[in-house]
């Protein structure tokens, strides 16, 4: 099982994730385009990634897939010939999906196409216009205040043409064909926590899972927000019954406490596993009930699919002041929280992997554990023995090990270990 191998130290794992983020950070990602492909190419060096492309205009449920956008260069040149805004300095400077333009404009005509941060005039905001063709630039309020009247040269070298929606999928076969789906979105440009942290974390998590024994098969999905999961669901609808557990990962590198949002059902195994791990670990955390607002869990959890999908983050998107701005940078996310997020996810997955239902094969009174070497020779009891007794007492085939761990107030790994010892001595059997 995936919990059998020791995890790398938190800081070491976090440093590895942060180094991958540093490599990916400059790439201009968007809903479509070569930035997404380049990001997936680099991830494919770590895990076996299949790249799937679906043409523009394809009808995916209620959505028609958008045109593909690519950009090479963009700037605004002031009356004195100096570039006051330049895409080369930050890919946040251009509104995502801006159409091409080259024109001289007076400042009054340019202003409606300039966007600043709502509350902090020192920051550059992130803006997009995916489904309405227009163009624009993002800049700090301080830069906007410094612009003088006169004629400005505006240049955006971009294309918005028929192309593809692109996603990447890694498949890790397990002992069973039943699957765990792990998903993250890769459509944001240079924004570190939202959501390059989720992309890099899932890539490193996949590389760890690939080295471990797996009961379940895994699918790791890297796709643009909304249209990516919808396209994946459209392509894989016939096999969705194999998805037994799912987690969407995002905003996983900030210093805030871990936040887990339950599935639409509210009591899926993955929900119970996450709540148990976070509670037992003593980590500061929040477990929230489902709301149809947030990230791509809305697509997987839609009533037509109703997958058991939870959402894992630290501070959720739009709840931290750096959100969708130039302050969401590589200094904002740190190896410590990234490593802690990786460790927490591995612990949750270990519970999901190890959770089963059993039947006590000697239910008429307690079986004699001492003669089997399962009980100490000198009385007094121990936590290991208590775990054995809880598993025996509660294993009537209706309760899983996670329910027993929660009722006993004993960490799941101890309950799992007790079950394994009882199985070795033919005192338990899998429930049918």
C-alpha positions as CSV (number, residue, x, y, z in Angstrom):
1,X,0.0,0.0,0.0
2,X,1.1,3.6,-0.6
3,X,1.5,4.2,3.2
4,X,4.1,1.4,3.5
5,X,7.1,3.4,2.2
6,X,8.3,6.3,4.4
7,X,7.8,9.8,3.0
8,X,10.7,12.1,2.3
9,X,11.2,14.8,4.9
10,X,8.7,17.6,4.5
11,X,11.2,20.3,3.6
12,X,13.0,18.1,1.1
13,X,9.7,17.2,-0.7
14,X,8.6,20.9,-0.5
15,X,11.9,22.0,-2.0
16,X,11.5,19.6,-4.9
17,X,8.0,21.0,-5.5
18,X,9.2,24.6,-5.2
19,X,12.1,23.9,-7.7
20,X,9.6,22.6,-10.2
21,X,7.4,25.7,-9.7
22,X,10.4,27.9,-10.3
23,X,10.9,26.1,-13.7
24,X,7.3,26.5,-14.7
25,X,6.6,29.9,-13.3
26,X,7.7,32.0,-16.4
27,X,5.5,30.1,-18.8
28,X,2.4,31.9,-20.1
29,X,-0.4,29.4,-19.5
30,X,-4.0,30.1,-20.5
31,X,-7.2,28.2,-21.2
32,X,-5.5,26.8,-24.4
33,X,-2.3,27.2,-26.3
34,X,1.4,26.4,-26.3
35,X,2.0,27.5,-22.7
36,X,-0.2,24.6,-21.6
37,X,1.6,22.2,-23.9
38,X,5.0,23.3,-22.6
39,X,3.9,22.9,-19.0
40,X,2.6,19.4,-19.7
41,X,5.8,18.5,-21.6
42,X,7.9,19.4,-18.5
43,X,5.5,17.5,-16.2
44,X,5.8,14.5,-18.6
45,X,9.5,14.3,-17.7
46,X,8.5,13.3,-14.2
47,X,5.4,11.0,-14.7
48,X,4.1,9.1,-17.8
49,X,1.7,11.8,-19.2
50,X,-0.6,11.3,-22.2
51,X,-1.4,14.5,-24.0
52,X,-5.0,14.7,-25.2
53,X,-6.2,17.4,-27.6
54,X,-9.8,18.1,-28.6
55,X,-10.6,20.5,-31.5
56,X,-12.1,24.0,-31.2
57,X,-15.8,24.0,-31.6
58,X,-16.4,20.4,-30.3
59,X,-19.7,20.3,-28.4
60,X,-18.9,19.0,-24.9
61,X,-22.2,18.7,-23.1
62,X,-23.5,22.3,-22.9
63,X,-20.2,23.9,-23.9
64,X,-18.6,24.6,-27.3
65,X,-14.8,24.4,-26.9
66,X,-13.1,27.8,-27.4
67,X,-10.6,28.9,-29.9
68,X,-6.9,28.5,-29.1
69,X,-4.9,31.5,-27.9
70,X,-1.2,32.1,-28.2
71,X,0.8,35.2,-27.6
72,X,4.4,36.2,-28.5
73,X,4.9,39.8,-27.6
74,X,2.9,42.8,-26.2
75,X,3.7,46.3,-25.0
76,X,2.5,49.9,-24.6
77,X,4.9,52.6,-25.7
78,X,4.5,56.1,-24.3
79,X,4.8,59.4,-26.0
80,X,8.5,59.6,-25.2
81,X,9.2,56.2,-26.8
82,X,9.6,54.4,-23.5
83,X,7.7,51.1,-23.0
84,X,5.5,51.7,-20.0
85,X,4.0,48.2,-19.9
86,X,5.8,45.1,-21.4
87,X,4.6,41.5,-21.5
88,X,8.3,40.5,-21.4
89,X,8.4,41.8,-17.8
90,X,5.4,39.8,-16.6
91,X,2.8,37.7,-18.5
92,X,0.2,39.2,-16.2
93,X,0.5,42.4,-18.1
94,X,-1.8,41.2,-20.9
95,X,-5.5,40.3,-20.4
96,X,-5.7,36.6,-21.2
97,X,-7.1,35.9,-24.7
98,X,-6.5,39.4,-25.9
99,X,-7.0,39.8,-29.6
100,X,-4.1,41.2,-31.7
101,X,-3.7,44.9,-32.2
102,X,-1.2,47.5,-33.3
103,X,-2.4,51.1,-33.2
104,X,-1.6,54.6,-32.0
105,X,-4.2,55.7,-29.3
106,X,-4.6,58.8,-27.2
107,X,-4.6,58.1,-23.5
108,X,-8.3,58.7,-23.2
109,X,-9.0,55.9,-25.7
110,X,-6.5,53.6,-24.1
111,X,-7.8,53.9,-20.6
112,X,-10.9,51.6,-21.0
113,X,-8.4,48.9,-21.9
114,X,-6.2,49.3,-18.8
115,X,-6.9,47.3,-15.6
116,X,-5.6,47.8,-12.1
117,X,-5.9,46.0,-8.8
118,X,-9.1,46.8,-6.9
119,X,-7.4,47.5,-3.5
120,X,-3.6,47.7,-3.9
121,X,-2.2,50.2,-6.4
122,X,1.3,48.6,-6.2
123,X,0.1,45.3,-7.7
124,X,-0.6,44.1,-11.2
125,X,-3.9,42.1,-11.4
126,X,-4.7,39.0,-13.4
127,X,-7.6,39.4,-15.9
128,X,-9.0,37.3,-18.7
129,X,-11.6,37.5,-21.4
130,X,-12.0,33.9,-22.5
131,X,-15.4,34.1,-24.2
132,X,-15.7,37.8,-25.4
133,X,-13.2,39.0,-28.0
134,X,-11.4,42.1,-26.8
135,X,-7.9,43.2,-25.7
136,X,-6.4,44.8,-22.7
137,X,-3.4,45.4,-20.4
138,X,-3.0,45.0,-16.7
139,X,-0.7,47.4,-14.7
140,X,-0.3,48.7,-11.3
141,X,-2.3,51.7,-10.2
142,X,1.0,53.5,-9.6
143,X,2.0,53.0,-13.2
144,X,-1.4,54.2,-14.4
145,X,-1.2,57.3,-12.3
146,X,2.2,58.1,-13.9
147,X,0.9,58.1,-17.5
148,X,0.9,61.5,-19.2
149,X,-1.5,62.7,-21.8
150,X,-0.3,62.0,-25.4
151,X,-0.3,59.4,-28.0
152,X,0.6,55.8,-27.1
153,X,1.6,52.9,-29.4
154,X,-0.2,49.7,-28.5
155,X,1.0,46.3,-29.7
156,X,-0.3,42.8,-29.0
157,X,1.2,40.0,-31.2
158,X,-1.3,37.2,-30.5
159,X,-3.5,34.7,-32.3
160,X,-7.0,33.5,-31.6
161,X,-7.7,30.7,-34.1
162,X,-9.2,27.3,-34.4
163,X,-7.0,24.9,-32.4
164,X,-7.5,22.6,-29.4
165,X,-8.2,22.3,-25.7
166,X,-5.3,20.4,-24.3
167,X,-5.0,18.3,-21.1
168,X,-2.5,15.8,-19.7
169,X,-3.4,12.6,-18.0
170,X,-1.2,10.1,-16.1
171,X,-2.4,6.6,-15.5
172,X,-0.8,4.5,-12.8
173,X,-2.3,1.0,-12.7
174,X,-2.9,-0.7,-9.4
175,X,-4.0,-4.1,-8.1
176,X,-7.6,-3.1,-8.9
177,X,-9.2,-1.4,-11.9
178,X,-11.2,0.9,-9.5
179,X,-9.6,4.3,-9.6
180,X,-8.7,7.3,-7.6
181,X,-8.8,10.5,-9.6
182,X,-6.6,13.5,-8.7
183,X,-7.1,16.7,-10.6
184,X,-5.7,20.2,-10.8
185,X,-6.0,23.1,-13.2
186,X,-3.1,24.4,-15.3
187,X,-4.7,27.5,-17.1
188,X,-3.1,30.3,-15.0
189,X,0.0,32.2,-16.1
190,X,2.6,33.3,-13.5
191,X,0.5,32.9,-10.4
192,X,2.3,30.7,-7.8
193,X,-0.2,29.6,-5.3
194,X,-3.3,29.8,-7.6
195,X,-2.5,27.4,-9.1
196,X,1.1,26.5,-10.0
197,X,1.4,25.0,-6.5
198,X,-1.4,22.5,-7.4
199,X,0.3,21.6,-10.7
200,X,3.7,21.1,-9.2
201,X,2.4,19.3,-6.1
202,X,0.3,16.9,-8.2
203,X,3.3,16.2,-10.5
204,X,5.6,15.3,-7.5
205,X,2.8,13.4,-5.8
206,X,2.4,11.3,-9.0
207,X,6.2,10.6,-9.1
208,X,6.0,9.3,-5.5
209,X,2.9,7.2,-6.2
210,X,4.6,5.7,-9.2
211,X,7.3,4.1,-6.9
212,X,4.8,2.5,-4.5
213,X,2.5,-0.5,-4.4
214,X,-1.0,0.6,-5.2
215,X,-4.3,-1.1,-4.4
216,X,-6.2,1.3,-6.6
217,X,-5.4,2.5,-10.0
218,X,-4.8,6.3,-10.3
219,X,-5.5,9.0,-12.8
220,X,-3.8,12.3,-12.4
221,X,-5.4,15.0,-14.5
222,X,-3.7,18.4,-15.5
223,X,-6.2,20.4,-17.4
224,X,-7.5,24.0,-18.0
225,X,-10.2,25.0,-15.6
226,X,-13.8,24.0,-16.3
227,X,-13.4,23.1,-20.0
228,X,-10.6,20.7,-19.2
229,X,-12.6,18.5,-16.7
230,X,-15.7,18.7,-18.8
231,X,-13.8,17.5,-21.8
232,X,-12.2,14.7,-19.8
233,X,-15.6,13.7,-18.4
234,X,-17.1,13.8,-22.0
235,X,-14.3,11.5,-23.3
236,X,-14.4,9.1,-20.3
237,X,-18.1,9.0,-19.4
238,X,-18.4,5.3,-20.2
239,X,-15.8,4.4,-17.5
240,X,-16.7,6.8,-14.7
241,X,-18.1,4.0,-12.6
242,X,-14.5,3.0,-11.9
243,X,-13.8,6.3,-10.2
244,X,-14.4,5.5,-6.5
245,X,-12.6,8.4,-4.9
246,X,-11.5,11.9,-6.2
247,X,-9.7,15.0,-5.0
248,X,-9.2,18.3,-6.7
249,X,-5.9,20.0,-5.6
250,X,-5.3,23.8,-5.7
251,X,-3.7,26.7,-3.8
252,X,-1.5,24.3,-1.8
253,X,1.6,26.3,-1.0
254,X,0.6,29.3,1.1
255,X,1.3,29.5,4.8
256,X,-2.4,29.1,5.8
257,X,-4.0,26.0,7.4
258,X,-5.2,23.1,5.2
259,X,-8.8,23.4,4.0
260,X,-10.7,20.4,2.8
261,X,-14.1,20.7,1.2
262,X,-16.4,17.7,1.4
263,X,-17.9,16.0,-1.7
264,X,-21.6,16.7,-2.6
265,X,-22.6,13.6,-0.7
266,X,-20.7,14.9,2.3
267,X,-19.9,11.4,3.6
268,X,-17.8,9.8,0.9
269,X,-14.8,7.7,2.0
270,X,-12.4,10.4,0.9
271,X,-14.3,12.9,3.0
272,X,-14.0,10.7,6.1
273,X,-10.4,9.9,5.3
274,X,-9.5,13.6,5.0
275,X,-11.3,14.5,8.2
276,X,-9.7,11.7,10.1
277,X,-6.2,12.4,9.0
278,X,-6.4,16.1,9.6
279,X,-7.9,15.6,13.1
280,X,-5.5,12.8,14.1
281,X,-2.4,14.7,12.9
282,X,-3.1,17.7,15.0
283,X,-2.6,20.0,12.0
284,X,-4.5,23.3,12.0
285,X,-7.2,22.7,9.5
286,X,-10.8,23.4,8.4
287,X,-13.2,20.9,6.9
288,X,-16.0,22.6,5.0
289,X,-19.3,21.3,3.7
290,X,-20.0,21.2,0.0
291,X,-21.1,24.3,-1.9
292,X,-21.4,24.4,-5.7
293,X,-18.8,27.2,-5.8
294,X,-15.1,27.0,-6.1
295,X,-12.9,24.9,-8.5
296,X,-13.2,22.0,-10.8
297,X,-14.9,19.8,-8.2
298,X,-18.1,21.5,-9.4
299,X,-17.8,19.6,-12.7
300,X,-16.9,16.2,-11.3
301,X,-19.6,16.6,-8.6
302,X,-22.3,17.7,-11.0
303,X,-25.5,15.6,-10.6
304,X,-25.0,14.0,-14.0
305,X,-21.7,12.4,-12.7
306,X,-22.0,12.7,-8.9
307,X,-18.4,11.5,-8.4
308,X,-17.2,11.3,-4.8
309,X,-14.9,14.4,-5.1
310,X,-13.5,16.5,-2.4
311,X,-11.3,19.6,-2.7
312,X,-7.9,20.0,-1.0
313,X,-6.1,23.4,-0.5
314,X,-4.5,25.5,2.1
315,X,-6.2,28.9,1.9
316,X,-8.8,28.5,-0.8
317,X,-8.6,30.6,-3.9
318,X,-9.9,34.2,-3.5
319,X,-9.6,34.0,0.3
320,X,-6.0,35.3,0.4
321,X,-5.1,38.9,-0.4
322,X,-2.4,38.0,-3.0
323,X,-5.0,36.1,-5.1
324,X,-5.0,36.9,-8.8
325,X,-2.2,39.5,-8.6
326,X,1.5,39.9,-8.9
327,X,1.8,39.3,-5.2
328,X,1.0,35.6,-5.8
329,X,4.7,34.9,-6.5
330,X,7.4,32.4,-5.7
331,X,8.2,34.2,-2.4
332,X,4.6,33.8,-1.3
333,X,4.7,30.0,-1.5
334,X,7.3,28.1,0.5
335,X,8.8,24.6,0.7
336,X,7.4,24.0,4.2
337,X,3.7,24.3,3.4
338,X,4.2,22.6,0.0
339,X,5.8,19.6,1.8
340,X,3.1,19.5,4.4
341,X,0.4,19.5,1.7
342,X,2.2,16.6,0.0
343,X,2.5,14.6,3.2
344,X,-1.2,15.3,4.2
345,X,-2.4,14.1,0.8
346,X,-0.2,10.9,1.0
347,X,-1.7,10.2,4.5
348,X,-5.3,10.7,3.2
349,X,-4.6,8.4,0.2
350,X,-3.0,5.8,2.5
351,X,-6.3,5.7,4.5
352,X,-8.4,5.4,1.4
353,X,-6.1,2.6,0.1
354,X,-6.1,0.7,3.4
355,X,-9.8,1.1,4.3
356,X,-11.8,-2.2,4.0
357,X,-14.6,-4.1,5.8
358,X,-13.9,-7.4,7.6
359,X,-15.8,-10.1,9.5
360,X,-14.6,-11.5,12.8
361,X,-14.1,-15.2,12.4
362,X,-14.2,-15.9,16.1
363,X,-17.1,-13.7,17.2
364,X,-18.4,-15.7,20.3
365,X,-16.4,-13.9,22.9
366,X,-12.9,-12.6,22.5
367,X,-10.5,-15.1,20.9
368,X,-7.5,-16.0,23.0
369,X,-4.9,-13.6,21.7
370,X,-2.1,-14.7,24.1
371,X,-1.7,-18.1,22.6
372,X,-1.3,-16.5,19.2
373,X,1.4,-14.1,20.4
374,X,-0.9,-11.1,20.0
375,X,-1.2,-10.3,23.7
376,X,1.4,-9.4,26.2
377,X,2.4,-12.1,28.7
378,X,2.1,-9.6,31.6
379,X,-1.3,-7.9,31.9
380,X,-1.9,-4.2,31.9
381,X,-3.0,-3.6,28.3
382,X,-1.5,-1.4,25.5
383,X,-2.7,0.7,22.7
384,X,-1.8,-2.1,20.2
385,X,-3.9,-4.5,22.2
386,X,-6.8,-2.1,22.4
387,X,-6.7,-1.6,18.6
388,X,-6.9,-5.4,18.2
389,X,-9.9,-5.6,20.5
390,X,-11.7,-2.7,18.7
391,X,-11.2,-4.4,15.3
392,X,-12.5,-7.7,16.6
393,X,-15.5,-6.1,18.4
394,X,-16.6,-4.0,15.5
395,X,-15.9,-6.2,12.5
396,X,-19.3,-7.6,11.7
397,X,-19.0,-6.8,8.0
398,X,-21.0,-3.6,8.1
399,X,-18.3,-1.2,9.4
400,X,-15.1,-0.3,7.6
401,X,-11.8,0.2,9.4
402,X,-12.1,4.0,9.1
403,X,-15.4,3.9,11.0
404,X,-13.7,1.8,13.7
405,X,-10.8,4.2,13.9
406,X,-13.1,7.1,14.3
407,X,-15.2,5.4,16.9
408,X,-12.2,4.2,18.9
409,X,-10.3,7.5,18.6
410,X,-7.3,5.6,17.4
411,X,-5.2,6.7,14.4
412,X,-6.1,4.7,11.3
413,X,-2.6,3.3,10.8
414,X,-2.8,1.5,14.2
415,X,-6.3,0.1,13.3
416,X,-5.0,-1.0,9.9
417,X,-1.9,-2.7,11.6
418,X,-4.2,-4.5,14.0
419,X,-6.4,-5.8,11.2
420,X,-3.3,-7.0,9.3
421,X,-2.1,-8.9,12.4
422,X,-5.5,-10.5,12.9
423,X,-5.6,-11.5,9.2
424,X,-2.3,-13.3,9.7
425,X,-3.8,-15.4,12.4
426,X,-7.0,-16.2,10.5
427,X,-9.2,-14.2,12.9
428,X,-10.6,-11.9,10.2
429,X,-11.8,-12.3,6.7
430,X,-12.8,-9.7,4.1
431,X,-16.5,-8.9,4.1
432,X,-18.3,-10.0,1.0
